[in-house]
């Protein structure tokens, strides 16, 4: 079975090329996956816009209503860091629905990914850091409310702490939040995840992977879980302009391989979201984002051989 990859062309909204957020990476990622034979856009599952009811599975309904009505205050909009406008709300709704679709496919097939998502700075009643809706929180909340899962694990490897996710689920034992991030990076005021690992600026491949491996085992020890969300942000890369770590392409690949194989060996379905990646060269960022899909697709092939039907996990 091929890897289910959720995509929508409107994940990319019109934004000035000199804006700090590299919006063009979504189209570039689509192209990178198509070149690899991993994404057939005509056949890829496409999400619709998340409804207000769905968004309220992870957010305060009053906040959802203000966003949908384009009614955020100037201060609220500045905190998000994206322009006010229907295309930006649409992309946030699509990306959120896409992460839920990826989770649903993961529950069916073991592995699936969304070519957007990972908006982990959005909290219960606010957006922040280019994040309007917290797609992972919405997806987890919706699946929990529907009785599809009992517990979820969030593995957040974006270089910035998943503070919004941690705050949303701070008092909910059904979701275990694990964040490995730059200790001195954004946000300045960290939240308290169930497991936090703040790493030093300049950390290289070897040290990062060793720290991550140990922490992953600790996170899995808090199980059992029915589903894992993996935020595969590539802003850990040494050339990322907001990252401050020193991972190479090989380090990013090693990280993605470690996370996916560890979670699958534990028997967990895994829904992948792409998280952050920042550079003036959107094509370079897209190539880094493509790595996790390459690794997931290769793992699907191994699992198909191992199980005979693609439903098993790696031994």
Long-range contacts (C-beta under 8 A, 24 or more apart in sequence): 1-109, 1-300, 1-304, 1-310, 2-297, 2-300, 3-38, 3-111, 3-112, 3-113, 3-293, 3-296, 3-297, 3-300, 4-45, 4-102, 4-105, 4-106, 4-109, 4-111, 4-112, 4-113, 5-33, 5-38, 5-39, 5-44, 5-45, 5-112, 5-113, 5-114, 5-115, 5-293, 6-44, 6-45, 6-46, 6-47, 6-98, 6-99, 6-101, 6-102, 6-105, 6-112, 6-113, 6-114, 6-115, 7-33, 7-39, 7-41, 7-44, 7-45, 7-46, 7-98, 7-114, 7-115, 8-46, 8-47, 8-94, 8-95, 8-98, 8-116, 9-41, 10-87, 10-90, 10-91, 10-94, 11-91, 11-94, 11-95, 11-98, 11-115, 11-116, 12-91, 13-85, 13-87, 13-88, 13-90, 13-91, 14-87, 15-82, 15-83, 20-81, 20-278, 21-81, 21-82, 21-130, 21-278, 22-277, 22-278, 22-279, 22-280, 22-282, 22-285, 23-282, 24-282, 25-277, 25-282, 25-285, 25-286, 25-289, 26-115, 26-116, 28-282, 28-283, 28-285, 28-286, 29-115, 29-274, 29-286, 29-289, 29-290, 30-115, 31-286, 32-283, 32-286, 32-287, 32-289, 32-290, 33-115, 33-290, 33-293, 36-290, 36-293, 36-294, 38-290, 38-293, 38-294, 38-297, 39-115, 39-293, 45-101, 45-105, 47-94, 47-95, 47-97, 47-98, 47-100, 47-101, 48-94, 48-97, 49-90, 49-93, 49-94, 49-97, 50-93, 50-94, 50-96, 50-97, 50-100, 50-133, 50-138, 54-96, 54-97, 54-100, 54-138, 54-142, 55-93, 55-96, 55-133, 55-138, 57-137, 57-138, 57-141, 57-142, 57-145, 58-124, 58-133, 58-134, 58-137, 58-138, 58-139, 58-140, 58-141, 58-142, 58-168, 59-122, 59-124, 59-125, 59-133, 59-134, 59-137, 59-138, 60-124, 60-125, 62-125, 63-124, 63-125, 63-126, 64-133, 67-92, 67-127, 67-132, 67-133, 72-127, 76-126, 76-127, 79-126, 79-127, 79-128, 80-127, 80-128, 80-129, 80-130, 80-131, 80-132, 81-128, 81-129, 81-130, 82-130, 82-132, 88-132, 89-132, 91-116, 92-119, 92-132, 92-133, 93-133, 95-119, 95-133, 95-135, 96-133, 96-135, 96-138, 96-139, 98-135, 99-135, 99-136, 99-138, 99-139, 99-229, 99-271, 99-273, 100-135, 100-138, 100-139, 100-142, 100-143, 102-139, 102-271, 102-272, 102-273, 103-139, 103-140, 103-143, 103-227, 103-229, 103-269, 103-271, 104-143, 104-148, 105-271, 106-227, 106-269, 106-270, 106-271, 107-143, 107-148, 107-149, 107-226, 107-227, 107-269, 109-269, 109-300, 109-310, 109-311, 110-264, 110-269, 110-270, 110-300, 110-303, 110-310, 110-311, 110-312, 110-313, 111-260, 111-264, 111-269, 111-270, 111-272, 111-296, 111-299, 111-300, 111-303, 112-270, 112-271, 112-272, 113-271, 113-272, 113-273, 113-274, 113-292, 113-293, 113-296, 114-271, 114-272, 114-273, 114-274, 115-274, 115-289, 116-273, 116-274, 117-231, 117-273, 117-274, 117-275, 118-156, 118-158, 118-231, 118-232, 118-233, 118-273, 118-274, 118-275, 118-276, 119-164, 120-156, 120-158, 120-160, 120-162, 120-163, 120-164, 120-165, 120-231, 120-275, 121-160, 121-162, 121-163, 121-164, 121-187, 122-164, 123-163, 123-164, 123-167, 123-168, 124-167, 124-168, 128-164, 128-187, 129-160, 129-186, 129-187, 130-276, 131-164, 134-164, 134-165, 134-168, 135-273, 136-165, 136-229, 136-231, 136-273, 137-164, 137-165, 137-168, 137-169, 139-229, 139-271, 140-169, 140-175, 140-227, 140-229, 143-227, 144-174, 144-175, 149-226, 149-227, 150-174, 150-226, 151-175, 151-176, 151-223, 151-224, 151-225, 151-226, 152-176, 152-225, 152-226, 152-227, 152-228, 152-229, 153-178, 153-219, 153-220, 153-222, 153-223, 153-225, 153-227, 153-228, 153-229, 153-263, 153-268, 154-178, 154-179, 154-228, 154-229, 154-231, 155-216, 155-219, 155-228, 155-229, 155-230, 155-231, 155-259, 155-263, 156-180, 156-181, 156-193, 156-231, 156-233, 156-275, 157-212, 157-230, 157-231, 157-232, 157-233, 157-236, 157-255, 157-259, 157-275, 158-231, 158-232, 158-233, 158-235, 158-236, 158-275, 158-276, 159-185, 159-233, 159-235, 159-236, 159-240, 159-242, 159-243, 159-244, 159-245, 159-276, 160-185, 160-186, 160-187, 160-233, 160-235, 160-242, 160-276, 161-185, 161-186, 161-187, 161-190, 161-191, 161-193, 161-196, 161-198, 162-191, 162-193, 162-231, 163-187, 163-189, 163-190, 163-191, 164-191, 165-193, 166-191, 166-192, 166-193, 166-194, 166-196, 167-191, 176-219, 176-222, 176-223, 176-225, 178-215, 178-216, 178-219, 180-211, 180-212, 180-215, 182-243, 182-244, 182-245, 184-244, 185-242, 185-243, 185-244, 186-242, 194-219, 194-222, 195-219, 195-222, 199-245, 201-244, 201-245, 202-244, 202-245, 202-246, 203-245, 203-246, 203-247, 204-246, 204-247, 204-251, 205-246, 205-247, 205-248, 205-250, 205-251, 205-254, 208-236, 208-245, 208-247, 208-251, 208-255, 209-251, 209-254, 209-255, 209-258, 212-255, 212-258, 212-259, 213-258, 213-262, 216-258, 216-259, 216-262, 216-263, 217-262, 220-262, 220-263, 220-266, 223-266, 225-268, 226-268, 226-269, 227-268, 227-269, 227-270, 227-271, 228-263, 228-268, 228-269, 228-270, 228-271, 229-270, 229-271, 229-273, 230-259, 230-260, 230-263, 230-270, 230-271, 230-272, 230-273, 230-292, 231-273, 231-274, 231-275, 232-256, 232-259, 232-272, 232-273, 232-274, 232-275, 232-289, 232-292, 233-274, 233-275, 233-276, 233-277, 234-274, 234-275, 234-276, 234-277, 234-285, 234-288, 234-289, 234-291, 235-275, 235-276, 235-277, 235-278, 237-277, 237-288, 239-279, 239-284, 240-277, 240-278, 240-279, 240-285, 241-278, 241-279, 241-280, 242-276, 242-278, 243-278, 249-288, 249-291, 252-288, 252-291, 253-291, 253-294, 253-295, 256-291, 256-292, 256-295, 256-296, 257-295, 257-299, 260-292, 260-295, 260-296, 260-299, 261-299, 261-314, 264-299, 264-303, 264-313, 264-314, 265-313, 265-314, 265-315, 266-313, 267-313, 270-296, 272-296
